[in-house]
């Protein structure tokens, strides 16, 4: 996924900038910026639409160790915050934020050209050190060359999906992400967590202010569908297309965010999480960062409640963009969805997945809950390229992934 879109009317840094103000893609990311952008998500089940990454690129991988234990103790939002921090920390260090990445709930992955490999490595190390210090989470991080992945029989291919006119997300196929994550969990390609000053990632724009989003249609369904070992790619694509068709039976293809946007209260649900992200950047102690963040979030809350425009920030426009920009469906070597759907639709999806598992086509995990969570990355309040990561509020992707991976035959891929 990428923070920005590029062509066909998608601004590289968000709507609200004129064509003259939009910087051209830098040479290292020119390949990625040149890729076509799909507007129909269902088409992305067709693997022919994906493009091979250059062999000199690298994959960055991050995953919270024992995340299911953290979720079991009620730390869902902290898990999502650390996963999104990987993306925010890297985006804030690049000259442009248009690079491929994917949010996985309890981790994140990205791809970079060789020019930015060391920047990516430093960001991974910094976030791992911060996660340990701020939350006690052991964030496994690694960087794997794409060429190495190909020599081991896997590939890394990408496609781009326009969630809105201002934001496009990146989809991955080829098995390379899954392979890299499995090898990281086996201890290969590891990067050590930073300590001291180096463990202070710049997490500017990483926000956790919205309340949990209750299911409106019956259930929030977290779904991960992975190709089974040796499964035919066309058969997997057909299953994915069937699932997306079932999801589309519900309004707006199961989008979990209501048209008016999620509820916002004050004090915000993620006040202390946001204080920790602010402390990471400033180096201030948590007790000092907390009141600063509290005042800032109160002012934002009042602006939302009153609908007051402040500079380039228009609450009504922001809410509308937020709904469109939400990341609730993706392909990353499998299909990953967070849906607000009826119980009947969830049952039909489960039945279709069950048949595909019995036929040896997929390994899948489904997890039902009554609310979703949103974690936001807002580079600048007045711009339109803010992105919003959605996960289930009571287990979400981590619970679904644990179920799916238990079914896989490759022990190295187990969480």
Secondary structure, DSSP 8 states (H G I E B T S, - for coil): --S---STT--SS-TTS-GGGS----GGGHHHHTS-EES-GGGGG-GGG-EE--TT-EEEEEEETTHHHHHHTT-HHHHHHHHHHHHHHHHTTSSS----EEE-SSEEEEEE-GGGHHHHHHHHHHHHHHHHHHH---EEEEEEEHHHHHHTT-B-EEEEEESSSS-EEEEEESBHHHHHHHHHHTTTTB-----GGGG----TTEE--B--EE-SSSEEEEEEEEE-TT--HHHHHHHHHHHHHHHTTSGGGG-SS-TT---B-SS-TTHHHHHHHHHHHH---HHHHHHHHHHHHHHHHHHHHHT--BTTB-HHHHHHHHHHHEE-EEEBSEEEEEEEE-HHHHHHHHHHHHHHHHTTSEEEEEEEESEEEEEEE-S-TTSS--EEEEEESSSHHHHHHHHHHHTSS-GGG--
